[in-house]
């Protein structure tokens, strides 16, 4: 029972199942039982499957031989050359059908080692070659193909054509969105530090922002001035599409809850703690030779 268990499930899984069968053994014991099994007798199959496998993909390849009727592996060859496969076929006469891919090396090996065998293509390579041919043909003639008719897509297209979009006003500031919330938080933090007479360079180190970003946040009188102009178009470009009659669009725009954001002082404190941990200088131990003169021990 343990030999069958080791053969079907190998070490770790077989050891776990042996506990449920009240025959608890370790994975090493199961592997030892596999190693002590006698080698099965090699019989030449009537229908032989030949294919390559990668020992190291792109570098080293071998050849696997399979009995197609029993679906059992027979032998492994160290490479995929014509001479190796032909030598195996010569040493094991009796192969009537060779099931292989379109490799010229295997074709030549079959003609040399088993000249009377019939060569056929296996099912997987037939489907693979067919899929590649169809894909190549579709790509070449893609311009001649028509788009499939989708009633839902046609309804949305018709609604977009009849929908009157309101012109975007660049004079109105952006009031919602991820970018707007970030700019307002950073602006409030910069103004709070400026009120404490902190320099721009110190503010940049405190908030982890570049100096040019600090300058842009420091000069305007309010955060709305930073959200007028090019950012307004980015904020409002999706607003007209909220009125489309597509349920998928409605779910995508209105089903997500607003993100929960931490307070600005808490974020600033966390950044300050991380920077202090990174910038904490390690204690320097001075040797008598590298120490300054005032710290050198007296040798006289």
N, C-alpha and C positions, 0 to 999 in steps of 0.2 A: 504494500500500500504506500509506503514512504517513497519507494522508487518511482511509482506512477505519479505521486504528488510532486516529487522533485522534477520529474521530466516535464510535467504540464505547467507548473507554476514557478519553478526555480527556487531560489533561496529564501528571500525575505517574505514573500507572499505565502510560500509553502509553509514556512515556520509559523506564521500567524494562523493559517488554517489548521495546522496540526494541533494547536491548543484547543480548538473547538472539537476536534476528533478524539480528544483525550489521549493523544500520542505525542506529547510535546517534545520537539527536538529543535535544535538550533539550525540556523541557516548554513553553518559550516558542515554540519552532518548531512544535510540534504545535498550540498554541492559535492561532498565526498561520495555519496551514493551515486551521483550522476557520473563521476569520474571512473568509478569501478564497474560501470555497466560495460558489457562487451560491445565491440564495434559491430554494427549490423553488416550482414553480408551484402557486398556490392553486386547488384545484378544489372545487366545492360538493359535499359528501357527500350520499348518499341518506339515510343514518341518521346524525343529528347528536346527539352527546352534549353536554349543557350542565350545568355544575356550577360551584360557586364554589370559590375558593381564597383563602387568607389572605396578603396582603402583610404585614400586621401584625395578629396574632391579637387579636380583640376591637375593632379600630379600622378597618383598611382591608382591603377584600376586592375581588377581581377575579373575572372569569369566564373559564373555560377551555372551549374548543370542541374536540371530538374527533370524528374519523371512527370510528364504532363498528365498521365493517366491516374497516378496516385497522388500527385501534387506534393511530392516529397523531394527535398534536395538530395542529390547524389554525391556531388563532388565540387570542390572549389579549386580553381586553377590560379596560379600566382599572377598571371598577366592575361592580356586579351589579344595576343599575337596569333597569327595564322598557324605557325609551327606548333605551338603548345596545344591548341585545340585539335589540330589535325593528328598529332601524336596520340592524344587521348582517344580519338575516334578509331584510330588504327589498332590500339591496344584493346578496345572493347567493341568488337564487331557485333552486328545485329541491330543497329539503329535503322529503322525504316523511314521515319519522318523526323525532320529537324525543324523545330519551331523557333524562329529567330527574328531579329530585326533586319533592317536594310543594310547592315554593315557589310562592306565588301570583304573584310578580313574573315568574318564568320562564314560568308558564302564560299570563299576560296578554301577555307579549312574543311567545309563539308564536302566540297568536290574532291579534295585530296584524300581525306580520311574515310569518308563514306560515299563513294561515287554513286551508289545505287539508291541512296536515300532521297526522298522527296522533300523539297524545301517549301515551307509555308511561313506566312507572317502571323505573328501572334496577335491576339485581339487588342491588347493595350496599344501596341505600336500602330495598328490600323486606325484606331480612334484618334490617337495623337497626331498622326500624319493628316488625317481628314480635318481635324480642328485647325491645324496650321494652314492647310490649303484654303479652307473657308475664310479664315481670318485675313489671309493675304489678299484673297479676291475681294472681300468686302472693303478693305482699306483702299485698294486700287480704284474701286468703282463707288466710293462712298458718295460722291457728288450726284450720282444717278438715283440714289435711294430716296424715297419719300418718307417724311416724318409720319409716325403712326398717329391716327386720329384719336384724341383723348377728349371726351365731352367736358370734363372738369377743366382741363387746360384751356379749351376754347371759350368756356364761360368766363374764366378769369381774364383772358385776352380781350374779350368783348367789353368787359367791365372796365378794364384799364383804358381802352380806346374812348369810351364815353365819359370817363371820369375827368372832371375839371380840377386840375391841380392848382392850388392857391400859390401865388408867387411867394418865394421866401424873402423875408425882410431882413437884410443884413444889419439893420439898426437895432434889432431886438436881441438882447443877450440870451445865451443858452441857460435854461433854468433846470434841466434835469439831464441825467446821464452820468456815466462813469467818469468821463473827463471833466465834466462840470463839477462834480462832487470833489474830485481830487484837487482841482485848481482852487476851489473855495477853501478847502482844508489847509492847503499849503499857504495860501494867501493869508489866512487868519494866523497861522503859526509864524509866518515871517513878520507880520505887523506886530504881533505880540512881542517878539524879540527885539524889533526896532524900537518899540516903546521903552524897552529896558536899556536902550543905548548900547546894543550889541552890534558889532561890526558885521559887514557883509560876509567877510571871509569866515568869521566865527559862526555866523548863521549857516553858511554852507556846510561846515563841519558838523554842526549840531543836527541839521536835518538830512544830511547825506545828499545834498543837491549841488549841481554845478554852479559856478559863480554867475554865469550869464542867466541862468534860470532864477537865481536870487534877485538879480537886477530887474528882470521883467516883473517879478512878483512885488518888488518893493516900490516901484515908481507909481503905478496907478493909484488913484484915490479909492477905488472900490474894485471888488472882484468882477463886477459886471463888465468893466472895461476890457478885461482879458477875454471875455466870452462873446465879443461882438466882432463880426467880420467873417473870416474864413472858417471859424469853428461853428458858426450858426448853420451853415449849409450841412455840415456833417451831423449836426444834432437833429435837424428837421427833415432830412431826406427820406426817412422812413415813415413820417407822419401821414402823408397822403394815402399810403397803402394800407393803413389800418381800417379804412372803410371798405375794402374789397370784400365781396361775398363769399370768399373761400374759407371754409372752417379751419383748414390747416394753417392758413396765415393768421387767423384769429387766435388759435391756440398757441402758435409760436410767439405772438406778440404780447398776449395778455395772461398767459398761464403761469409765468415765472414770478415768484414773489421778489420784492426788492431785497437786495443784499444787505446784510447786517454789518455795519461798520463800527469799528471801535472809535472811541473819542480821540481827538487829536492830541491832547496832553499825554494820554497813555501810550500812543504810538511813539511820540517823541521820547518818552522815558525809556521805552524798550530799545530804541535806536541808540540812545545815549549809553545804556548799560552794555550793549554789544560792542560799541566802539571803545568803551573803557576797558573791556576785557581783552580786545584785540591789541590796543595800544599800550597796555600795561607793560612797562619795561622790566626785563628780567634783571635780577640782581647781578651786578658785575663784581667778580672777585679779582682784585688786582694783585699781581705778583710783585715781589720787591723790585724787579727791574722795570716793569711797565708802569708802576705807580708814580705819581708826581713826586717832586723832591720833598714837598712838605709832608708826604705820607710815608716816605721811605724810613725803614728802621735805622737807628743809629748803629753803625758798624765799628766805631772807634771807641 
